[in-house]
Amino acid sequence: MVFECLTYRAECQDCGAETTCSGVQALVGGSLTWDTEISCPSCGLALADRGGDLPAELRDRLLAEHGAARLTVDPAASEAVAMRVLRTVLGLALADVTSVFHEVVAGRYVGTMPEMERLARGLRAAGVDAVAART
């Protein structure tokens, strides 16, 4: 399993006190998950949420704390196959996939390690040599 963890502070939804939260972005069975746990020392509220979307501001913190991962592909890879995988996995419109493909080939496409590993696995399953690695 590929994952990245983050601890952050937030306001308790019950009492308004500052709480400690833990979040994990993980690649599970080919899908990205965002799991959170919240524990309030003031009122005792404890919550766990599984499978939501990773909020943009917390994604930025994951990237800042863990560093970005880069997706690289074999430059000789079939452009059509790679673009089909990128379009499917990322849910891109046909008009957008070409620019993403060129970013990947140029080594400029980055994200969290679970995000890049998800793409790399999809590409490898389609016969494209792909690697996700820290920048």
Secondary structure, DSSP 4 states (H G I P E B T S, - for coil): -EEEEEEEEEE-TTT--EEEEEEEEEEETTEEEEEEEEE-TTT--EEEEEEEPPPHHHHHHHHHHH--EEEEE-TTS-HHHHHHHHHHHHT--HHHHHHHHHHHHTT--EE-HHHHHHHHHHHHHTT--EEEEE-
